Amino acid sequence: MIDYFIRNREKLIAKSVLAVLYFFIVIFIEPVSYFYLMLKAFNYNLLLTIKIALPTFKTKIRERLMSFGFGSS
């Protein structure tokens, strides 16, 4: 699959699929993986992790959405 995208990186379909995948990973996958790492760092204390992580995630998600052109600056 990677070879396909490398060979066809100038075609519209490949650019579109990669843009959608990138958006999905940045908005959904990265925050979940970071949250899991924080949860593990705080010995799986969910309340403490949420208390510390929530303000950070709100800011980072807002920044990511704005980098895609969503929201106002």
PLY file of the C-alpha trace (Angstrom):
ply
format ascii 1.0
element vertex 73
property float x
property float y
property float z
element edge 72
property int vertex1
property int vertex2
end_header
0.00 0.00 0.00
2.84 2.36 0.82
4.45 1.60 -2.53
1.17 2.51 -4.26
1.07 5.89 -2.53
4.71 6.55 -3.32
4.24 5.71 -7.01
1.00 7.70 -7.27
1.75 10.56 -4.90
0.93 13.19 -7.54
-2.52 11.77 -8.36
-5.60 13.33 -6.80
-6.97 10.09 -5.33
-3.72 9.33 -3.49
-3.49 12.89 -2.17
-7.10 12.76 -1.01
-6.76 9.42 0.77
-3.56 10.51 2.48
-5.16 13.79 3.58
-8.12 11.94 5.11
-5.84 9.42 6.83
-3.62 12.18 8.17
-6.63 14.09 9.51
-8.03 10.96 11.18
-4.70 10.06 12.78
-3.96 13.56 14.04
-7.43 14.21 15.43
-8.32 10.77 16.82
-5.43 8.30 17.04
-2.72 10.57 18.46
-4.84 11.91 21.36
-5.92 8.39 22.33
-2.36 7.10 22.31
-1.10 10.11 24.29
-3.92 9.66 26.80
-3.00 6.02 27.22
0.64 6.90 27.81
-0.36 9.50 30.40
-2.69 7.01 32.06
0.14 4.51 32.27
2.50 7.18 33.63
0.05 7.95 36.45
-0.25 4.27 37.40
-3.64 3.91 35.68
-5.24 6.51 37.97
-8.03 7.63 35.63
-9.22 10.62 37.68
-5.73 12.07 38.05
-5.00 11.52 34.38
-8.21 13.24 33.30
-7.61 16.13 35.69
-4.15 16.74 34.26
-4.74 15.80 30.63
-8.08 17.50 29.88
-6.83 21.10 29.70
-3.87 20.02 27.58
-6.00 17.98 25.19
-8.52 20.80 24.74
-5.73 23.17 23.74
-3.98 20.69 21.46
-7.16 19.56 19.70
-8.14 23.19 19.15
-4.68 23.89 17.68
-4.90 20.85 15.40
-8.37 21.78 14.15
-7.24 25.34 13.46
-4.26 24.01 11.48
-6.80 22.28 9.22
-8.76 25.50 8.80
-11.56 24.78 11.27
-12.59 27.45 13.77
-11.48 31.03 13.97
-8.09 32.34 14.99
0 1
1 2
2 3
3 4
4 5
5 6
6 7
7 8
8 9
9 10
10 11
11 12
12 13
13 14
14 15
15 16
16 17
17 18
18 19
19 20
20 21
21 22
22 23
23 24
24 25
25 26
26 27
27 28
28 29
29 30
30 31
31 32
32 33
33 34
34 35
35 36
36 37
37 38
38 39
39 40
40 41
41 42
42 43
43 44
44 45
45 46
46 47
47 48
48 49
49 50
50 51
51 52
52 53
53 54
54 55
55 56
56 57
57 58
58 59
59 60
60 61
61 62
62 63
63 64
64 65
65 66
66 67
67 68
68 69
69 70
70 71
71 72
